[in-house]
Amino acid sequence: MDENNSLKKFTTAQFLNFALGFFGLQFAWQMRIILSGPVTENLGASPFIYGLIWLAGPFTGMVVQPLIGALSDKTVSPLGRRRPYLLGGAILASIALVIFPNSASVANLLHNITGLELPSWTALLFAAIMIWVIDACVNVAQGPYRALIPDVVPEEQHSLANSYISLAIGLGSVIAAGTAPFLSIVCKYQMSIPAQFVMAALAFTLGMIWTCIKISEGKTTRSQEVKQEVKNDETFLDSLKGFFALSPEVSKICTMQFFTWIGTMCMMIFFTQYAVHTIYCVPDLTSAADSTKELYSHATLQGTNFSSICFAIFNLVCFLVAIPIGVLSAKYTNKKVHIISLITMILAYMGMFFSKEPVIVAAMMGVAGIGWASICALPFAMLSQFIKKGTEGSVMGIFNIFIAGPQVFVCTLVAWFINQCSFGMGSDYINYHWEYSFAVGAVCLAIAALIANTVKEK
């Protein structure tokens, strides 16, 4: 009997148990995105240095996920194939999350223990290392997590399973971003940055432990059978060749994913700058005097707060529509629902390109959340139709290259393009057309939608 046909359908409770680990993963990842800037800036990081540190995510994604995914296909352990990586990644990332905001204290401790006169940038270097550890460990957990879906979920529920992951991504992001502001406004208690990272570490570890306890991968004999299916001497290059030999549709899905993530990251990376400099008209202050920065401090704070609100709306919509998108895709096919979702995101980008009204921009971010919910689920569901049994981990790991690679593209070329598009503000200041990132993103999303239309689903 085909193993997939023997898998029992998941109940709603099982899907929630399955998604809780990803909720913790996204909680930790969102906290890293929100607060890593203030931590490294306090340690002396310039925007350029922070940009280099930020590249930890895509680089580790391109290297770690494919290798760990391939390893998880061959792993035989009492915990199963995937769970050792889910637990190991969560625990190591959580340790780094706790240490990261305390990098200055760690540097001082090293000085006291060794008696050596350490360079002034020691704390920043240590913080950068912790960022790379966090990103690498998140990728260690993420690839096998996606590969766990075809292992334990019946094929007809793959879209729904990925939609529950989208739900976890949206909810994890909203709670991670909103907990500290909620406590500050409602309870008049301001959480410190180290305390917020401890909260993220607990969410990641406890959520992943819960999922690993509640979701069974099956008996060890199944892992032994998989080990026989995947040759022990198979190299990563063999896996890469096998990945593209799966079917012509896989290449189309990968190309679609590449352009999709260029479009997505054009918004995620540059939206805060767009909010501060385009909507609230704050000029470029990188070389401004302290008195000038003080003059624009209120507007800068307004823009930053507005950006946080917009991201909360964006992720809240993702959370609300994640399950409906899974249900609709099961009825009307992944491809059709995904194309419509991408079109809504394109319309949202164009609305933000042409409008500077905060209410309209916030509404457009909500509309973009529909596309984000689809991006987090349906491309993976489309790909899972073409995965060969026993190669799920390596396939999902290699697929992540087409998510991580576009981030490098956006951080370098798109950032360079915006840097060339300056304009004067009065006689003393300049600003940049941050809204151009939405134009680039809309074009890339349109290309992704056209490519998606050519995919022939099973």
C-alpha positions in Angstrom: 0.0 0.0 0.0 1.2 3.5 -0.8 2.3 5.1 2.5 0.6 8.4 1.8 -2.8 6.6 1.4 -2.3 5.0 4.9 -1.9 8.4 6.7 -4.9 9.4 8.7 -6.5 12.7 8.1 -5.5 15.4 10.6 -8.1 16.9 12.9 -8.3 20.6 13.7 -6.6 19.9 17.1 -3.8 18.0 15.3 -3.2 20.9 12.9 -3.0 23.3 15.8 -0.5 21.0 17.6 1.5 20.8 14.4 1.5 24.5 13.9 2.5 25.5 17.4 6.2 24.9 16.9 6.2 27.1 13.8 4.4 29.8 15.9 7.4 29.7 18.3 9.8 29.8 15.4 8.2 32.8 13.9 7.8 34.5 17.3 11.6 34.3 17.7 12.3 35.3 14.1 10.1 38.4 14.3 11.7 39.5 17.6 15.1 39.1 15.9 13.9 41.3 13.0 12.4 44.0 15.3 15.0 44.4 18.0 18.3 43.3 16.4 18.8 46.8 15.0 18.6 48.7 18.3 20.9 46.2 20.0 23.6 46.4 17.4 23.2 50.1 17.0 23.9 50.6 20.7 27.0 48.5 20.2 28.3 50.8 17.5 27.0 49.3 14.2 26.6 51.6 11.3 23.8 51.0 8.9 26.2 49.3 6.5 27.6 47.0 9.2 24.0 46.2 10.2 23.2 45.4 6.6 26.1 42.9 6.5 24.9 41.3 9.7 21.3 41.1 8.3 22.6 39.0 5.4 23.1 36.2 7.9 19.5 35.1 7.2 19.7 34.6 3.4 23.2 33.2 3.4 22.5 30.6 6.1 19.2 29.9 4.4 20.9 29.0 1.2 23.6 26.9 2.8 22.1 25.4 6.0 18.6 24.4 4.9 19.6 22.3 1.8 22.2 20.5 3.8 20.1 19.9 6.9 17.1 18.9 4.7 19.2 16.3 2.9 20.6 15.0 6.3 17.1 14.8 7.8 16.0 12.5 4.9 18.7 10.0 6.0 18.5 10.4 9.7 17.6 7.3 11.8 16.9 8.0 15.5 14.4 7.2 18.2 12.9 10.6 17.7 12.4 10.1 13.9 13.9 11.9 10.9 12.8 15.5 11.5 12.3 16.0 15.2 16.1 16.0 16.2 16.6 19.0 13.9 13.4 20.8 15.1 14.4 20.4 18.8 18.2 21.0 18.2 17.6 24.2 16.2 15.1 25.5 18.7 17.2 24.9 21.7 20.5 26.3 20.2 18.6 29.4 18.8 17.0 30.0 22.1 20.4 30.1 23.9 21.7 32.6 21.3 18.5 34.7 21.7 19.1 35.0 25.4 22.8 35.8 25.0 22.5 38.3 22.1 21.1 41.4 23.9 23.7 40.8 26.6 26.7 40.8 24.3 28.2 43.8 26.1 28.0 42.0 29.4 29.6 38.9 27.9 32.5 41.0 26.5 33.0 42.6 29.9 33.0 39.1 31.5 35.6 37.9 29.1 37.7 40.9 29.9 37.4 40.2 33.6 38.2 36.5 33.3 41.2 36.8 30.8 42.5 40.2 32.0 43.1 41.0 28.3 42.4 44.5 26.9 39.8 43.6 24.3 39.1 45.8 21.3 36.1 48.2 21.5 34.3 46.2 18.8 34.4 42.9 20.7 30.8 43.2 22.0 29.5 44.0 18.4 31.4 41.1 17.0 29.9 38.8 19.6 26.5 40.1 18.9 27.0 39.5 15.1 28.1 35.9 15.9 24.9 35.4 17.9 22.8 36.7 15.0 24.4 34.2 12.7 23.8 31.4 15.2 20.2 32.4 15.6 19.6 32.6 11.8 21.4 29.3 11.2 19.5 27.5 13.9 16.2 28.9 12.7 17.0 27.4 9.2 18.0 24.1 10.8 14.5 23.8 12.2 12.6 25.4 9.3 13.6 23.0 6.4 12.8 19.7 8.2 9.6 21.4 9.6 8.3 21.9 6.1 9.4 18.4 5.1 7.4 17.0 8.0 4.2 17.8 6.2 4.4 15.1 3.5 5.7 12.7 6.1 2.7 12.8 8.4 -0.1 14.6 6.6 -2.3 13.0 3.8 -1.7 14.6 0.4 -5.2 16.0 0.1 -4.5 18.0 3.3 -1.1 19.4 2.3 -2.5 22.8 1.3 -4.5 23.0 4.6 -1.4 22.0 6.6 0.7 24.8 4.9 -2.2 27.2 5.6 -2.0 26.4 9.3 1.7 27.3 9.1 0.7 30.6 7.5 -1.7 31.0 10.4 1.1 30.4 12.9 3.4 32.8 11.0 0.8 35.6 11.2 -0.2 35.0 14.8 3.4 34.6 15.9 4.4 37.9 14.2 1.5 39.8 15.7 2.0 38.6 19.2 5.8 39.1 19.1 5.4 42.7 17.8 2.5 43.6 20.0 3.3 42.1 23.4 5.7 44.8 24.7 3.6 47.8 23.3 0.4 46.2 24.8 2.0 45.8 28.3 3.4 49.4 28.0 0.0 51.0 27.1 -2.4 48.8 29.0 -0.4 47.7 32.0 2.1 50.6 32.2 4.9 48.1 32.2 7.8 48.5 29.7 9.6 45.2 29.0 13.3 45.5 28.6 14.9 44.3 25.4 16.7 41.3 27.1 13.3 40.3 28.6 11.7 40.3 25.2 14.4 38.1 23.9 13.9 35.7 26.8 10.2 35.6 25.9 11.1 34.8 22.3 13.4 32.0 23.4 10.7 30.5 25.7 8.1 30.6 22.9 10.5 28.9 20.4 11.6 26.1 22.7 8.3 25.4 24.4 6.3 25.6 21.1 8.7 23.2 19.3 8.8 20.7 22.3 4.9 20.7 22.2 4.8 19.9 18.5 7.4 17.2 18.8 5.5 15.5 21.6 2.1 15.7 19.9 3.1 14.9 16.3 4.4 11.3 15.8 6.6 10.6 12.8 6.0 6.9 13.0 8.1 4.0 14.0 11.9 3.8 13.6 11.5 1.1 11.0 10.0 3.7 8.7 13.2 5.7 9.0 15.2 2.7 8.2 13.2 2.1 5.0 13.8 5.7 4.0 17.5 5.3 4.6 17.5 2.5 2.1 15.5 4.6 -0.4 18.1 7.4 -0.2 21.6 6.1 -0.9 24.1 6.9 1.8 26.8 8.0 -0.7 24.5 10.5 -2.3 26.1 14.0 -2.3 24.4 17.4 -2.0 25.1 17.9 -5.8 23.3 14.6 -6.5 20.4 15.9 -4.5 20.5 19.2 -6.4 20.5 17.4 -9.8 17.7 15.2 -8.6 15.7 18.2 -7.5 15.6 19.8 -10.9 15.0 16.4 -12.5 11.7 16.0 -10.6 9.6 17.6 -13.4 9.6 20.7 -15.6 6.9 22.1 -13.2 9.4 22.2 -10.4 11.6 24.6 -12.3 8.6 26.8 -12.9 7.6 26.8 -9.3 11.2 27.7 -8.3 11.3 30.6 -10.7 7.9 31.8 -9.5 9.2 31.6 -5.9 12.3 33.6 -6.8 10.4 36.5 -8.3 7.8 36.3 -5.5 10.4 36.8 -2.8 12.1 39.6 -4.6 8.7 41.3 -4.5 8.0 40.4 -0.9 11.3 41.5 0.5 11.1 44.9 -1.4 8.3 45.7 1.0 9.6 44.0 4.2 13.1 45.5 4.1 12.2 49.0 3.0 8.8 49.7 4.5 10.0 51.4 7.7 12.2 53.8 5.7 9.2 54.4 3.4 7.0 55.2 6.4 9.5 57.5 8.0 10.9 59.3 5.0 8.0 59.2 2.4 4.9 59.3 4.5 6.2 61.5 7.4 8.6 63.5 5.2 11.7 63.1 7.3 14.8 63.9 5.2 17.9 61.7 5.2 19.6 62.4 8.5 22.7 60.1 8.3 25.0 63.1 8.2 22.8 65.6 10.0 23.8 67.5 13.2 22.3 66.4 16.5 20.1 69.5 16.6 18.6 68.6 13.2 18.0 65.0 14.3 16.2 66.4 17.4 14.1 68.6 15.2 12.8 65.6 13.3 12.7 63.2 16.3 9.0 63.4 16.8 8.2 62.7 13.1 10.8 59.9 13.0 9.1 58.3 16.1 5.7 58.7 14.4 6.9 57.0 11.3 8.5 54.1 13.2 5.3 53.6 15.2 3.2 53.8 12.1 5.4 51.1 10.5 4.9 48.8 13.5 1.1 49.3 13.3 1.1 48.5 9.6 3.2 45.3 10.1 0.8 44.2 12.8 -2.2 44.8 10.4 -0.3 42.9 7.7 0.4 39.9 9.8 -3.1 40.0 11.4 -4.7 39.7 8.0 -2.3 36.9 7.2 -3.5 35.1 10.3 -7.2 35.7 9.5 -7.1 34.5 5.9 -4.6 31.6 6.3 -7.2 28.9 6.8 -9.7 30.2 4.3 -7.0 30.3 1.6 -6.2 26.6 2.4 -9.9 25.7 2.1 -10.3 27.6 -1.2 -7.2 26.1 -2.7 -8.5 22.6 -2.0 -11.6 23.5 -3.9 -10.3 25.7 -6.8 -6.6 24.5 -7.0 -3.5 26.0 -5.4 -2.5 27.8 -8.6 -5.7 29.8 -9.1 -5.9 30.9 -5.5 -2.2 31.8 -5.4 -2.5 33.9 -8.6 -5.4 35.9 -7.2 -3.6 36.4 -4.0 -0.5 37.7 -5.8 -2.7 40.1 -7.8 -4.2 41.5 -4.5 -0.6 42.1 -3.3 0.3 43.9 -6.5 -2.7 46.2 -6.2 -1.7 46.9 -2.6 1.9 47.8 -3.7 0.5 50.2 -6.3 -1.7 51.8 -3.8 1.3 52.5 -1.5 3.3 53.7 -4.5 0.8 56.4 -5.4 -0.6 57.4 -2.0 1.0 59.0 1.0 -2.1 59.0 3.2 -1.5 56.9 6.3 -5.0 55.5 6.4 -4.8 54.3 2.8 -1.3 52.9 3.3 -2.4 51.0 6.4 -5.3 49.6 4.5 -3.1 48.5 1.6 -0.8 46.7 4.1 -3.8 44.8 5.2 -4.6 43.9 1.6 -1.0 42.8 1.1 -1.4 40.4 4.0 -3.7 38.3 1.8 -0.9 37.7 -0.6 1.5 37.0 2.3 -0.7 34.3 3.7 -0.7 32.6 0.2 3.1 33.0 -0.2 3.7 31.3 3.2 1.6 28.3 2.1 0.6 27.6 -1.5 4.0 27.5 -3.2 5.0 24.7 -0.8 1.8 22.9 -1.4 2.3 23.2 -5.2 5.8 21.8 -4.8 4.9 18.9 -2.5 2.9 17.3 -5.4 6.2 16.5 -7.2 8.3 15.4 -4.3 9.8 11.8 -4.5 9.2 9.8 -1.3 12.3 9.9 0.9 13.6 13.2 -0.4 11.2 15.6 1.3 13.9 17.2 3.4 16.4 17.8 0.7 13.8 19.1 -1.7 12.4 21.6 0.9 15.9 22.7 1.8 16.9 23.3 -1.8 13.6 25.1 -2.4 14.6 27.6 0.3 17.5 28.8 -2.0 14.8 30.5 -4.0 13.6 32.3 -0.9 17.0 33.3 0.5 18.6 34.2 -2.8 16.1 37.0 -3.6 16.8 38.6 -0.2 20.5 39.1 -1.2 19.3 40.6 -4.4 17.1 43.1 -2.7 19.6 44.0 0.0 22.2 44.8 -2.7 20.8 45.8 -6.1 17.5 47.2 -5.1 19.1 49.1 -2.2 21.7 50.5 -4.7 18.9 51.5 -7.1 17.0 53.5 -4.4 20.3 55.1 -3.4 20.6 56.5 -6.9 17.1 58.0 -6.7 17.6 61.0 -4.5 15.9 64.4 -4.6 16.3 67.7 -2.7 14.2 68.8 0.2 14.7 72.5 0.4 18.2 73.8 0.1 19.8 71.7 2.8 18.4 68.2 2.8 17.9 65.3 0.5 15.6 62.3 0.6 15.1 59.1 -1.4 12.3 57.6 -3.4 11.7 54.7 -1.1 8.3 54.1 -2.8 10.2 52.9 -5.8 10.8 49.6 -3.9 7.0 49.0 -4.3 7.2 49.5 -8.1 10.1 47.0 -8.3 8.2 44.6 -6.1 4.9 44.9 -8.0 6.7 44.1 -11.3 8.4 41.0 -9.8 5.1 39.8 -8.3 3.4 40.2 -11.7 6.2 38.1 -13.3 5.6 35.5 -10.5 1.9 35.4 -11.2 2.5 34.9 -15.0 4.9 32.0 -14.3 2.4 30.5 -11.8 -0.2 30.4 -14.5 2.0 28.1 -16.6 2.4 25.5 -13.8 0.5 22.3 -14.5 -0.7 20.9 -11.1 -1.4 17.2 -10.6 
